[in-house]
């Protein structure tokens, strides 16, 4: 799992450490990634909260265009388990 923000690497490192995040936060200063995946906003300096479940081969398996941080982890785990079960 990776997270991406517009913040500097130092800010991301401090945020991740202060919140005990079990994943790395990447920096998207020029917002190129956010624009490419539909997470940028034309009039606001903050990205949208979007999420993508990506397979080992790099293909997007599922897109989550609306993310609620309180419930999203469980939603992704449930979706992943359903995909695994369907593949069996």
Backbone bond lengths (Angstrom), bond angles and torsions (degrees), N, CA, C in turn:
res aa  C-N    CA-C-N  psi(-1)  N-CA   C-N-CA  omega(-1)  CA-C   N-CA-C  phi
1 X - - - 1.432 - - 1.513 107.90 -
2 X 1.310 114.94 139.67 1.455 122.31 175.54 1.511 108.83 -132.26
3 X 1.301 116.78 147.52 1.451 122.49 171.94 1.516 108.02 -113.81
4 X 1.319 116.28 154.48 1.462 120.56 -179.95 1.526 107.95 -134.75
5 X 1.324 116.17 135.60 1.458 120.32 175.12 1.521 109.51 -140.49
6 X 1.333 115.23 171.65 1.459 120.74 177.44 1.534 111.36 -85.45
7 X 1.318 117.47 -5.07 1.456 122.22 -176.70 1.530 111.74 -72.63
8 X 1.320 115.08 164.56 1.465 120.76 179.67 1.531 110.01 -70.93
9 X 1.327 116.88 159.94 1.471 119.28 176.64 1.532 112.42 -56.03
10 X 1.331 117.19 -38.47 1.464 120.61 179.95 1.525 110.98 -65.35
11 X 1.331 117.22 -43.99 1.460 121.29 178.83 1.519 110.34 -63.66
12 X 1.330 116.29 -42.93 1.464 119.95 178.17 1.525 111.59 -62.57
13 X 1.309 116.52 -42.90 1.469 120.85 179.43 1.533 110.37 -61.01
14 X 1.340 116.83 -45.71 1.460 121.03 179.46 1.528 111.25 -64.32
15 X 1.331 116.74 -41.95 1.467 120.99 179.44 1.528 110.46 -63.65
16 X 1.318 116.52 -46.12 1.470 120.76 -179.62 1.524 110.74 -62.31
17 X 1.321 117.10 -43.13 1.466 120.85 179.99 1.527 110.61 -67.40
18 X 1.323 117.06 -42.57 1.455 121.03 -178.19 1.518 114.04 -69.20
19 X 1.327 116.19 -22.03 1.464 120.86 -179.30 1.520 112.79 -111.30
20 X 1.326 116.66 9.28 1.472 122.36 179.27 1.525 112.64 51.15
21 X 1.335 116.52 44.01 1.461 119.70 179.64 1.524 110.18 -70.10
22 X 1.322 117.68 134.10 1.471 120.60 -179.28 1.528 112.66 -89.20
23 X 1.328 116.99 21.60 1.457 121.39 -179.86 1.518 109.42 -145.98
24 X 1.319 115.91 164.44 1.467 121.62 -179.42 1.514 110.95 -84.88
25 X 1.318 115.60 147.06 1.458 122.05 172.71 1.521 108.22 -107.04
26 X 1.299 116.81 125.73 1.458 122.34 178.58 1.528 109.55 -97.74
27 X 1.311 116.23 157.96 1.462 121.95 -179.41 1.522 110.61 -105.09
28 X 1.323 115.17 133.01 1.469 122.90 178.46 1.532 108.22 -123.41
29 X 1.356 115.08 65.02 1.465 120.67 -175.27 1.522 113.41 -56.76
30 X 1.308 117.92 -42.79 1.463 119.73 -176.40 1.529 112.36 -88.13
31 X 1.337 116.29 1.66 1.463 123.70 176.45 1.535 113.29 64.28
32 X 1.317 116.50 17.60 1.465 121.04 -178.69 1.524 111.62 -63.69
33 X 1.323 116.71 -44.77 1.461 119.57 179.35 1.524 110.30 -66.09
34 X 1.326 117.07 -44.81 1.465 120.96 179.49 1.525 110.74 -57.84
35 X 1.311 117.22 -42.41 1.467 120.62 178.45 1.529 110.55 -65.52
36 X 1.317 116.89 -40.53 1.462 121.03 -177.25 1.523 112.69 -66.87
37 X 1.340 117.11 -31.12 1.470 119.58 -177.00 1.528 113.05 -106.66
38 X 1.318 117.04 9.53 1.460 120.40 176.40 1.514 114.50 77.59
39 X 1.314 117.42 26.31 1.462 120.38 -178.49 1.522 113.12 -105.10
40 X 1.325 118.38 3.46 1.461 119.75 179.52 1.523 109.66 -93.90
41 X 1.312 115.40 158.64 1.466 122.18 177.76 1.521 107.07 -122.36
42 X 1.303 116.22 134.46 1.462 120.71 -175.81 1.528 112.77 -62.68
43 X 1.312 117.86 -41.94 1.460 120.22 -172.22 1.523 114.64 -107.10
44 X 1.307 117.74 -5.51 1.463 120.93 -178.62 1.525 111.23 -116.48
45 X 1.328 117.46 143.90 1.473 119.84 -179.60 1.526 113.50 -80.51
46 X 1.319 118.64 0.59 1.460 121.87 -178.79 1.522 110.33 -103.86
47 X 1.320 117.32 141.87 1.471 119.71 177.43 1.526 110.82 -75.45
48 X 1.315 115.51 158.57 1.461 120.89 170.81 1.520 106.90 -73.25
49 X 1.302 116.11 154.86 1.465 119.95 173.04 1.510 107.55 -89.84
50 X 1.311 115.43 104.08 1.458 121.77 176.64 1.524 107.47 -128.27
51 X 1.318 115.22 160.31 1.459 119.50 -177.64 1.516 108.68 -145.49
52 X 1.335 115.38 148.58 1.454 121.56 178.01 1.515 109.18 -133.38
53 X 1.309 115.55 133.07 1.463 121.21 173.12 1.520 105.43 -93.22
54 X 1.331 116.13 116.75 1.460 121.96 -173.97 1.524 109.02 -114.27
55 X 1.320 115.80 132.75 1.454 121.06 179.44 1.514 112.52 -76.53
56 X 1.317 115.83 170.28 1.462 121.54 -179.43 1.524 111.95 -59.89
57 X 1.335 116.81 -25.87 1.465 120.68 -179.97 1.532 112.95 -86.45
58 X 1.350 116.98 2.15 1.459 120.97 178.04 1.514 114.64 90.35
59 X 1.331 117.41 -2.77 1.472 119.65 178.88 1.527 110.76 -81.01
60 X 1.324 115.72 142.24 1.460 120.37 175.47 1.520 107.87 -74.73
61 X 1.334 115.77 121.20 1.457 121.63 -179.42 1.519 111.33 -90.51
62 X 1.328 116.74 -33.21 1.459 121.15 179.45 1.511 109.49 -157.86
63 X 1.330 115.74 140.96 1.457 121.91 176.44 1.523 108.92 -108.16
64 X 1.307 115.67 141.80 1.458 122.84 176.48 1.535 106.99 -121.78
65 X 1.336 118.47 90.98 1.463 120.77 -174.99 1.528 114.36 -73.40
66 X 1.314 117.48 -18.12 1.467 122.11 177.41 1.522 107.68 -125.12
67 X 1.315 117.60 120.50 1.461 121.41 -175.60 1.527 110.05 -120.93
68 X 1.319 115.40 126.29 1.459 121.82 171.20 1.530 106.09 -104.22
69 X 1.337 118.20 111.71 1.462 120.50 -175.63 1.529 114.00 -55.59
70 X 1.316 117.48 -26.47 1.464 120.46 -177.80 1.524 112.62 -73.55
71 X 1.325 118.02 -27.64 1.464 120.80 -174.41 1.522 113.71 -121.56
72 X 1.313 117.21 -5.41 1.458 120.08 -170.24 1.524 114.20 -66.07
73 X 1.306 118.00 -41.40 1.469 119.68 -178.80 1.524 110.36 -57.72
74 X 1.327 117.20 -46.15 1.471 120.73 178.90 1.526 110.99 -63.97
75 X 1.329 117.08 -37.07 1.468 121.75 178.71 1.531 110.61 -62.97
76 X 1.315 117.71 -43.99 1.466 121.77 -179.81 1.523 110.50 -67.01
77 X 1.320 117.27 -44.34 1.469 120.50 179.23 1.524 110.21 -60.95
78 X 1.324 116.72 -43.91 1.465 120.52 178.53 1.531 111.11 -62.08
79 X 1.321 116.66 -44.01 1.463 120.57 178.26 1.514 112.60 -63.03
80 X 1.322 116.45 -41.11 1.461 121.36 178.98 1.528 110.59 -64.72
81 X 1.308 116.62 -45.51 1.468 120.18 178.83 1.517 110.79 -62.23
82 X 1.314 118.28 -38.32 1.470 121.03 178.49 1.530 110.65 -65.12
83 X 1.330 116.92 -39.10 1.469 119.60 178.28 1.516 111.09 -66.19
84 X 1.320 117.48 -40.61 1.461 121.58 178.83 1.526 109.92 -63.87
85 X 1.323 117.43 -44.02 1.458 122.02 -179.57 1.533 110.65 -63.76
86 X 1.329 117.13 -39.49 1.461 121.11 -179.90 1.527 111.46 -68.48
87 X 1.338 116.75 -28.74 1.461 120.57 -179.21 1.523 112.64 -77.19
88 X 1.322 116.73 -20.61 1.478 120.54 -178.96 1.512 112.59 -75.98
